[in-house]
Amino acid sequence: MSGDRVRTLEKLYTQGETSDIVDLALEKLFAYELKESQEQLARLMRDLSQFEQQYDLSSDAFYARFQAGEMGDAMDFVEWASLHQMAERLKRRIGLLEES
């Protein structure tokens, strides 16, 4: 259902058929999503920092070694890898939201 609404909005924008209210609502929505994503990323970065300090290794370096199979599959490493993936997705999301 939401995909249909997004396509409808896209059509309305393409045809120049939107109102100031729609623009304002979308602006607020994007600002909210950006703020929430930034707060989530900050929490993830704190969690990642704990692993980095504990293992004296950056998350990027760890993840490259984890992907190469050099770190094993200890629960800490699986959690660290998951947190790293989540942070990278949030960074991409933030980038998209900042572009708009």
NUTISE-995148 format. One record per residue (C-alpha): residue in one letter; x, y, z. Coordinates in steps of 0.05 Angstrom, whole numbers, plus 32768, in hexadecimal, padded with zeros to 4 digits. Each point is the difference from the previous one (the first is absolute). Layout:
# residues N
R, A, X, Y, Z
...
//
This chain:
# residues 100
R, M, 8000, 8000, 8000
R, S, 8036, 8032, 8013
R, G, 8025, 7FF1, 7FBF
R, D, 7FC2, 8014, 7FD9
R, R, 7FFD, 8041, 8026
R, V, 8048, 800F, 7FF2
R, R, 7FF5, 7FF4, 7FB6
R, T, 7FC3, 802D, 8002
R, L, 8029, 8037, 8021
R, E, 8035, 7FF8, 7FCC
R, K, 7FCD, 8008, 7FC8
R, L, 7FE2, 803D, 8022
R, Y, 8046, 8020, 8006
R, T, 8010, 7FEE, 7FB8
R, Q, 7FC0, 8022, 7FE9
R, G, 800B, 803C, 802E
R, E, 7FC0, 7FF0, 8026
R, T, 8017, 8005, 8048
R, S, 7FEF, 8033, 8035
R, D, 8029, 8026, 8034
R, I, 7FE1, 7FD4, 8035
R, V, 801B, 7FC1, 7FDF
R, D, 8045, 8020, 7FFA
R, L, 7FFF, 8015, 8049
R, A, 7FE9, 7FBB, 8017
R, L, 8037, 7FDE, 7FD7
R, E, 8034, 8030, 801A
R, K, 7FEC, 7FF1, 8048
R, L, 7FFF, 7FB5, 7FF2
R, F, 8045, 8001, 7FE2
R, A, 801B, 802A, 803A
R, Y, 7FE1, 7FCF, 8032
R, E, 801D, 7FC3, 7FDC
R, L, 8044, 8021, 7FFC
R, K, 8000, 8011, 804B
R, E, 7FEA, 7FBA, 8013
R, S, 8034, 7FDF, 7FD3
R, Q, 8037, 802D, 801C
R, E, 7FEC, 7FEE, 8047
R, Q, 7FFF, 7FB5, 7FEF
R, L, 8044, 8007, 7FE0
R, A, 801C, 8023, 803D
R, R, 7FE8, 7FC6, 802D
R, L, 801E, 7FCD, 7FD0
R, M, 8042, 8026, 7FFE
R, R, 8004, 7FFD, 804D
R, D, 7FF5, 7FB5, 7FFD
R, L, 8034, 7FF8, 7FC9
R, S, 8031, 802A, 8028
R, Q, 7FFC, 7FCF, 803A
R, F, 8013, 7FC6, 7FD2
R, E, 8038, 802A, 7FE1
R, Q, 801D, 800F, 8044
R, Q, 7FF8, 7FB9, 8019
R, Y, 8023, 7FE2, 7FC4
R, D, 802D, 803B, 7FEE
R, L, 7FE8, 7FFF, 7FB8
R, S, 7FD6, 802F, 7FD6
R, S, 7FBC, 7FE7, 7FEA
R, D, 8012, 8007, 7FB7
R, A, 8040, 7FD7, 8008
R, F, 7FDB, 7FCD, 802A
R, Y, 7FC8, 7FF9, 7FCD
R, A, 8030, 7FF6, 7FC7
R, R, 8024, 7FC9, 8027
R, F, 7FBD, 7FE2, 8016
R, Q, 7FE7, 7FFD, 7FB8
R, A, 8041, 7FDF, 7FEC
R, G, 7FF5, 7FCA, 8035
R, E, 803B, 8015, 802A
R, M, 7FDB, 8010, 8041
R, G, 7FD8, 7FC1, 800E
R, D, 7FB7, 7FFE, 8014
R, A, 8001, 8012, 804A
R, M, 7FC0, 8020, 8017
R, D, 8023, 8043, 800B
R, F, 8018, 8000, 7FB8
R, V, 7FBC, 7FEF, 7FE4
R, E, 7FE1, 8038, 8029
R, W, 8037, 8031, 7FEC
R, A, 7FF7, 7FEE, 7FB6
R, S, 7FB5, 800A, 8006
R, L, 8008, 8044, 8022
R, H, 8032, 8014, 7FCA
R, Q, 7FD0, 7FED, 7FC8
R, M, 7FC7, 8026, 8022
R, A, 802C, 803E, 8007
R, E, 8014, 7FFD, 7FB7
R, R, 7FB7, 7FFB, 7FEB
R, L, 7FEF, 803B, 802C
R, K, 8039, 8029, 7FE2
R, R, 7FE5, 7FF3, 7FBB
R, R, 7FB9, 8012, 8017
R, I, 8019, 8041, 801F
R, G, 8025, 8011, 7FC0
R, L, 7FC1, 7FF7, 7FD7
R, L, 7FD7, 8029, 8031
R, E, 8033, 8038, 8001
R, E, 8000, 8002, 7FB3
R, S, 7FB5, 800E, 7FFE
//
